[in-house]
Amino acid sequence: MTAEEWALIACVVFSGLWSGLLVMLTQILHPMMARMTGPEFARFLRAFLPIARKAPINLIAVIGMVVAPAVALFLLESGETPFVLTAIGLVLTIAGPLLVSNRLSEPNYDVMLAWDPDHMPEGWEAIRRRYFMLDWVRAAATWTAFGLFLAALVEL
């Protein structure tokens, strides 16, 4: 196997791990959380988010989704199909899992974690909808990047 293939395999593995996490979040936890009352939702987040935010797999997968495509781009021939697919996948990774998480989701988590479950603030439902929407944005970007990385590997 070539270094280019190994780099693209790493792209697929890291984006696949993150994709699986987002499938679980959007397809299993979102429907469960959508049925919760405000206090139930706030209490669930108090148990879930501190652990989820600090889980090593989050850092490993996101770093891997940025570093592996950067390495692949360095190794691939500029202008060739695998290069273009990998470049688009890297842009989606930076825009979705990295920037949306860091600049939009994390501040939203701080807002939700500050809630008093016994005295939910006005508009908490809109903040929950934002939480769900941001997860879907990250999911769409990640799933698309995963498909692009896989297509680049197959094309190579």
N, C-alpha and C positions, 0 to 999 in steps of 0.2 A: 504494500500500500504506500501511496505517496503522502508527502506531508500535506498537500492540498486536501486529499481525501480524509486524512485524520482531522484536519481543522474543520472540515464540513461535517464530519461525524460528530465532533464536539458541539458544533452549532445545533445539530438536530437533537442531540442528547439534552443539552441545557434548555433549549426552547421547548423540548418535549416535556421535561420535568415541570417547567413553569406552566405549560399548557395544561398539564394534568391537574396542577394545583388550581388553576382558574376554572377548569371544568367542575371540579368538586365544589368550588366556591359558588359559581353561578348556577349550577344545575342541582345542587343538593342543599347548600346552606342558604342561598337566597330564598328559595320557596319556604324553607323552614322559618327564616327570620321575618319574611313578609307576613306570616300568620301571627307573629308575636304582638302583644300589646306593647305600648311604649316602655313601661317598666320592665317587662320581660326582655325586650330588645336591649335596653340599656344594661341590664344585669348580664345578659349573654355577652355583650361586647366587652364588659369589664373582665370577664373570664377569658374570652377568646383573643382579643386584640393584643394585650401585653405579651402573650406567648407567641402569637402569629408574627408580630412585629420583630421579635428578637430571634425567631427560628433561623438557625444557621443556613438551612436550605434556601431561604430567601436571598441572602447575600451571595451564596455560592452560585445559585442559578442565574441571578441577574448579572453578576460579574462575568460568569461564563458566557452569557448571551451577548455581552459586549466584547469581551476579549477574543473569543473564538472566531467570530466573523471578522474582526480586525486582523487577526493573524491570517485567516483565509484570504482576505482581500490583498494582503501583502504578498501571498504566495501565488494567487491566481493571475491569469493573464488579463490585463485591463481590456475592457470592451467585449470580452467573451461572455456568453450567456451565463455561466456560473458566477462570474464576477458581478454582473449586473443584478442577478437574483440575490446574491449575498449582500450587495450594497443596499438594496431596497430593504432586505430583511434587517440589516443593522439599523437603518434609519427608523424602521417601525419599532425595533427594540428600544432604541433611545427615546423615541417619542412616547411609547406606551408604557412598558414596564418600568422604565427609568424615570422619565420626566413626569408622567401622570402620577405615578406612585409618590415621588418625592415632593412635587410641587402642589398637587391637588388632593390626593388621597390622604397623605400623612396629616396635613392640617385639618382635614375633615375628621380623621380619627380623634385628634385632640379635642375637637368640639364635642364629639359624641361621648368621649370618656369623661368629660367634665360634667355631664348631665347627672342630676340627682334622680335616680329611678323613682323616688317617691314624689317628685315634683317635676314632671317632664316639662320642658319649655314649649312655648307656642312654636308651631312650625317644625316640630321634630320629625314629622312624616316627610317633609320636603328634604330634610337633611339625610334621612334614610334613603330616599329615592336617589339623592346625589351619590350616596355611598354605592348603591347598586349600579347606577349608571357608570361611575368611574371604574368599577370592576369590569363591566361589559366593554368599556373602551380598551382597557388593558388586555382583556381576553381577545377581542377582535384583532388588535395589533399583534399579540403573541401568536395566535393561531395562524394568522397570515404569514408572519415571519417564519414560523415552523414549516409551513408549506413551501415557502420560498427556499429555505435552507435545504429541505428535502429534495426539491426540484433541482437545485444547484448540484447537489451530490449525485443525483441520478444522471444529470446532464453531463457531469464530468466524466 
